[in-house]
Amino acid sequence: MKKLSLILLSAVAVFAVDYSAMSTEELRAARGSVAEADRSSFQNEMQSRMQALSPQDREAASSSMRQSRSGAQDGSGSQMRQGRGR
């Protein structure tokens, strides 16, 4: 059983994505589409990139990520939340 676990873990490591080789823009574009197995390494890389930024750049990057995550701000989804959608 230990051998099987070791083989599976090493196989996963071979297919893992190297996020350190990606640009910051590529990382931002990949948000939301990262495989479950790669999320930890993706989050670690994003955190290290954000910590390396100046406070002003970090705030600008955080602000743009919040805006892209929140989607439309025109209230177009409110009908569905209230059960009055199609």
ABEGO torsion letter per residue (X at the ends): XAAAAAAAAAAAAAABBBAAABBAAAAAAABGABBAAAAAAAAAAAAAAAAABBAAAAAAAAAAAAAAAAEBAAGAAAAAAAGABX
